Structures are given as C-alpha cells and as structure tokens.
C-alpha cells in the first residue's frame, strides 16, 4: 500500500481493507485529503478481489471533521475521472463502486466529513458519536452532498432541521432519524462492524455488485445535483454573512483543538449573529 497524507490503508485480506483517518489534532478535511480521496477510490476500483472497506479513525474524539476553512483558497480546482470536482468525484464513485463501504464512527463527524460518510453504504456509530452539518450557522451551506443525501436518508423535514440548526446530533438520535444503521455501546462497535464486514467480504463479488447496482437506482443523488450545491458553497464565502462570521469563528477557536470545536454545535447556537449595526 502507498503512503497517504491524512489516512492509512490496511489490507486485512484481499477482500477486506481498512481506511483509518488520521489528520491531527481534530481530523479536519484538508486540501491534501480532497486530492487523495479520489486516488484511494482508484485503488479500490482496481482491486479485483476487494469486497468491503471499513472507514474508521485513529482519533476517538473525531471520526472526520469539517473542512479546514482557513485553507479554502487552497482548495484543489482539478476534476476527477467523472469530470466533477474532486470531493464530488470521490463521493459519487464510492457510492457506486462494486465494493461495500462501511463507516465505523466514533466521536464527531461534521461538514464535508459527514457528507463523505453519507456517501458510504452503511454507517454504524458508538454511543458517544456526534453528527452535524454546521455550514448554515457559518453563513454558508453544505456543498459536498449533504443537501442531496440527507433528504434521502432522513426525509425532507428532518434534513431541513439538521441542516438549518447546524447543531450536533447525538448518535442515539442519529439512529432514530435514519442517519446511521445502528448505534451501539462504544465497547460493542468494533465487534459489530468487524463481524458484519467479514461476513459480507466472504460472499461473491458478482452478487454484491448486482445488489448495489439495483439499490442505487432509487437511493443516490446525481453528481450534477451535488455540483449545484458545491458551486453555491464556494460562492457563499463571498456572501456578507460568511465574511462576518468566519473571522469571528476562527478567532473563537474554529479549526483548532479546543472547546469550540469539541462542542461546535453548542457554540454555533450562542455566537453573535454577526449582523452589522
């Protein structure tokens, strides 16, 4: 396996891989990660025996966090093999690969990190996990698939609640809303996911491919729809509200280890509205 910048890939067998996110200190999604995720999908696609990939985190407090908004200007502008921006390319291809992707979630998963998890086939959470789409409170909107995946997963009303409140949602509520397959006590999470992954990996790839292909017909948004939100997301950094709120958030501890990121939903609900006098 090659060396990656902010995650590692381990082949437990030819049929089962593990991807471990490791972007200290708070697992922010970086421009480097956006570049490398489509390359990871390339390797998954090229592995003829691969059936299952489990995504997990080296940091028990953060599965995969939001984008590093201090580096928006560095966002890669290249297109993936689908002809769409890299984050869309990675997510849409992952959903459609003849490989089962499973998120094993401990800690916080927010923003584009949460959107990448939404593109996976299954999500299982420890009971201490927290889920959130914080963009609205920052003067932006989700741009990596949240506006498209969440209504399909949660239904329209709950998707609007999650996105418009920009709050952190506990794992028990995420299960009730349909955000995750199942929430279990943290001590049981490894056993549940690993048993499930190994079971599916023992089956024939032709069957797995056919099942995913048929289910995908009714359950996935198009890349073009996600691209619409992606374009608005980057344009939104020029909106007056975003330009007021982002510097204040960075000054308060955005993108840094500390209480602001640890309790992001709490702080977003108590920040000044940023309106000019």
Secondary structure, DSSP 4 states (H G I P E B T S, - for coil): ----SSEEEEESSSSEEEEEE--TTTT-B-HHHHHHHHHHHHHHHH-TT--EEEEEES-TTEEE--B-GGGGGG----B-TTSSBHHHHHHHHHHHSSSEEEEEE-SEEEHHHHHHHHTSSEEEEETT-EEE--TGGGT----SSHHHHHHHHH-HHHHHHHHHH---EEHHHHHHHTSSSEEE-HHHHHHHHHHHHHHHHTS-HHHHHHHHHHHHHHH---HHHHHHHHHHHHHGGGSHHHHHHHHHHHHHTTTSSSHHHHTHHHHHTTS------
